[in-house]
Amino acid sequence: MRSVIDISDLSLRELDGLMDTAEDIIARPGAYAERMRGKKLATLFFEPSTRTRLSFEAAMYELGGNVLSVAGAGSSSAAKGESVADTVKTVSCYADIIAMRHPKEGAALVAARAAEVPVINAGDGGHCHPTQTLADLLTIRREKGRLDGLTIGVCGDLKFGRTVHSLIGAMSRYPGNRFILISPEELKLPSYVKGEALKKNGIPYRQTTDLEEVIGELDILYMTRVQRERFFNEEDYLRLKDSYILTPEKMKKARADLAVMHPLPRVNEISVQVDEDPRACYFKQVLNGKYMRMALILMLLQEGGAAGRREARA
């Protein structure tokens, strides 16, 4: 049994294999429609979620499986003070695999150590969000045709943005990539992420507060919202929330083949007018997330797909 708590839990071979499986699902959905018949996924979401929770549930249903769902700590025994460990030990009696979101960093690791079934981290506080990164990787590969040799701009809340932390960790493993980190001083990328992902791997990067100055250099622009729920001080949130707003006017300075991405939900950091631009890829990310979660469920429950066949041949 194995779990996926951090994107680093997956080797490059496995990442590529998962993307191959997702592409095969897209091409031949009927071949996967019964692969999880008789299996149950439990979604334990102790933080609000729309895309991630529904994506996991849609993924399991489209594989022919079933879903047990807890949405919000108030609807579970966590409201009575039950520990994460006890919760997942209990849920392990009912389900074959668990997807869990929790506001506390490290909660998913605690869950994985206690569970009797695989646990997928669906986001733990401001730490990481590996399945969003799987969606991001497939989107980049489908849009750019490769995952190496790219200039990637990440913009907005880089301090608390778990999707950013996971994406940088993953893309730092592919050769020739470089990063431009765009944020207010107060929301700069944490030093531990820079150390573990960028400096350790010799990845070139630079930091700036000016999006317009660098947008013309980018192959990928990964926008993020400033997250109200991560702030202890409402005044700080209100001061920083509109630091960057991507508009059609700013897009005029970008390359014709730029891919604009966003993990969603957005607030107002991308103008709705940008949605009509063919370079806007954030709703494609949503759909790609479902396919990658299907591939991951298959892998963890040892049902194979392209990823499993690749591992079997190795």
C-alpha positions, 0 to 999 in steps of 0.5 A: 500500500502506498499514499501520495502526500507530496508531489515528490512521492512520485518519480519522474517515470511515474509522473510521465506514466500518469500523464500517459494514462490520462491521455489514454483515458481521454482517447478511450474513456470506455476502456476505463468505465468499469475499472473501479467497479466494486471499489469505494473512494472516501473524500474527507474535506475539512476545508471548503472545496468545489473543483478538487472534491467534485473532481475526485468524485467524478473521477471515481464515478467515471471509473465505475466506482462509488464515493463516500463523502464528508464535506466540512469538519462540522459534518464529521466527528472532528467536530466532537474532537476526534483526531485525524488518525482515528478518523482515517482508521475508521474510514479505512473500514469503509473505503478502499482509498481516501482523498483528504483535504485539511487546513493543517500542514502535515495532516495528510501525512498523519492520515497516511501513517494511520490509514489502512488504505492509500491516502491522497493529499487533496491539500494540507494548509499552505503546504502542498497540493500534489493532485493540482500539480498533476493537473498542471503538468498535464495541462503544460504538456498538452499546451506546450508539448513538453515539460522542459526548457520553459520559463515559468512565471508564478504570480501572486501569493507565493508564501501560502500558495500550496499549489505554487509550492507543489508546481515548483517542486515538480517542474524543478525536476525537469531540465532547462526550466527557469522561474520568475517569482512575482509577488509582493514582498510580504508574499514571497516564496518561502525560503524552504521551497527555494532551498529544497526545489530551486537552489538544491537543483541549481534551477535559475530563478529571479524575484520581482514585484512587477508582472508587466516587466516580465510577462513578455519573457514567459512561456507559462504564467501561473496566476494565484489568488491572495488567500483570505483564509491564510491571513491572521490580519484582515487589514493585511489581506485587504492591502494585498488582495489586488496586488496583481490583476491580469487584463487584456491590456497586459496580455498584449505584452505577452507572447502569442503562445503564452499559456495562462494558468490558475488553480482556481478559484479566482477572485479578481486577479484575472479579468473575465475578459481574459477568458476569451483569449485562446491563451487562457488555459485555467478551465482546461486545467479543471478537466485535466485534473479529473483525468489525472485523478483517475490515473492516480486512483488507478495507479494506487489501487494497482489497476495499471493503465499506461502507468501500470504497464510502464512500471510492469515493464521496468 
